[in-house]
Amino acid sequence: MSTDFSFENTENAFAYKSNAELKKARFLFKSMGNAFLVKWGTSITPWAIRFKLPIKGLIRKTIFSQFVGGETLGQTAPVARRLAAYHVKAILDYGVEGGNDGERGFDQACEEFIRVIHYAASQPNIPFISIKVTGFARFELLEKLDHSLDLTSGSLMKRYEAALADFSDGESAEWERVRRRMLKICEQASEKNIGVLVDAEETWIQDPVDVLSIQMMASFNKEKVSVYNTVQLYRHDRLSFLKDMLEAAILKDFVLGVKLVRGAYMEKERARALEKNYLSPIHVDKETTDRDYNAGIAFCIDHFDHIAAIVASHNDYSNLYAVKLLKEKGLACDHPHIHFSQLFGMSDHITFNLAKAGCSVSKYLPFGPIEDVIPYLMRRAEENSSLSGQTGRELSFINKELRRRMA
Ligand SMILES: Cc1cc2nc3c(=O)[nH]c(=O)nc-3n(C[C@H](O)[C@H](O)[C@H](O)COP(=O)(O)OP(=O)(O)OC[C@H]3O[C@@H](n4cnc5c(N)ncnc54)[C@H](O)[C@@H]3O)c2cc1C
């Protein structure tokens, strides 16, 4: 595959990092490459936080500063400004997951998302925020609705109508509050011209998340694209789901916003399927996931008149493939219906080289109190816990750049 640029230029990739910061990143990636350390750390840390052991300082100085933009919204500002200097935008990601403070906590999370939207609108460099429906809905309620949806047949929306009948009065009222929170967030975002990316989560709660996202897209993605649903291509049913969503978009005359990811819950998904004895929703191997992911990119670019896509990946090939397809079609890399994104602290070689080539690209920038972002940090540590693959690649780029600077 040939494009005019590659991701090998480490000078571009790390221009925003000082030598000291690069050395710190090297130390972190090396530590995360130690599988034993990560296994031990990810099991002990949530427990230590719960029992208020004094480890926050250590977390703050290490893994937190690598992957998180700050503990408060205000602390993300200098990070976003630094990215902006290299034409990289920021997607603010308020790190609450599965709140445990009941309805009051969910209302607070909703208000916080709205505060983030207003803040993003006041900044020149923050076009999107991301949300997690589990931040403002009870997991068990989503799980029950998802289960009822599985018991009926027909289109997702028809099954949804039928499934709602299974709710008690109390559950119906609770679901209505969830819907209202989602509506409020999307209304505010649309008004302020900020895009809302709805994160995808575990398959056993994902159907209601998809339903809500589609309903919001039907309302707010008319003249512009305000809402994006996330499609996890490690699932074997998602390419056809992408096609179904496009049909719905054409039928209801809205632009389909999609964030394409491979998926972050593979181990958990497989373990649950095994334990409960159902067919795993995840592809049998990485090659099949890669095949569907790249097919997803091609499908979106082929339907740009109805789809706006975000390529959210650290995979070199997939990002280059998207650029190549755009070029073949004579489309600009900053076309309003394409955007690229990587997580803050990872794959700078992709982000900053894409930005240098004029692509529209951003970093997912999580923020929040340390205790709230622990699940996110544990996922990053696990993802980087093998010196082969992604971590090895991060390390080799950092080493290459340090050597270049020394020379
Ligand atoms: C901006 C951004 C937003 C994201 N938002 C979400 C989100 O909302 N929801 C979510 O779930 N994830 C999300 N992710 C994480 C994403 O799903 C991946 O876990 C992560 O990006 C790694 O995949 P990759 O495409 O970057 O690269 P790669 O390193 O090429 O792929 C790794 C991924 O491939 C898949 N895989 C690995 N081994 C196998 C195997 N044996 N069989 C089948 N599949 C395999 C897994 O999904 C694994 O995570 C997001 C990532 C980014 C960059």
The ligand as an ORCA input file, in Angstrom:
! r2SCAN-3c Opt
* xyz 0 1
  C     -10.093      7.114     20.100
  C     -10.464      5.739     20.600
  C     -11.724      5.516     21.131
  C     -12.063      4.230     21.588
  N     -13.336      3.997     22.049
  C     -13.696      2.731     22.366
  C     -15.044      2.403     22.704
  O     -15.926      3.265     22.720
  N     -15.330      1.118     23.012
  C     -14.382      0.110     22.959
  O     -14.710     -1.062     23.208
  N     -13.106      0.394     22.662
  C     -12.736      1.657     22.356
  N     -11.443      1.916     22.016
  C     -10.406      0.873     22.171
  C     -10.344     -0.016     20.941
  O     -11.535     -0.775     20.876
  C      -9.164     -1.010     20.963
  O      -9.187     -1.780     22.127
  C      -7.811     -0.397     20.871
  O      -7.817      0.787     20.159
  C      -6.854     -1.398     20.200
  O      -7.243     -1.671     18.861
  P      -6.510     -0.965     17.637
  O      -7.418     -0.844     16.480
  O      -6.003      0.325     18.146
  O      -5.234     -1.796     17.266
  P      -4.700     -3.271     17.208
  O      -3.596     -3.299     18.211
  O      -4.397     -3.627     15.818
  O      -5.837     -4.245     17.692
  C      -5.967     -4.759     18.965
  C      -7.406     -5.164     19.071
  O      -7.695     -6.221     18.162
  C      -8.653     -7.100     18.723
  N      -8.029     -8.420     18.885
  C      -6.795     -8.683     19.406
  N      -6.554    -10.010     19.437
  C      -7.658    -10.596     18.925
  C      -8.024    -11.955     18.717
  N      -7.201    -12.962     19.043
  N      -9.223    -12.221     18.185
  C     -10.072    -11.221     17.846
  N      -9.783     -9.907     18.022
  C      -8.590     -9.598     18.552
  C      -9.049     -6.493     20.066
  O     -10.156     -5.657     19.848
  C      -7.825     -5.668     20.443
  O      -8.158     -4.603     21.321
  C     -11.105      3.186     21.538
  C      -9.842      3.429     20.978
  C      -9.518      4.661     20.497
  C      -8.158      4.871     19.896
*
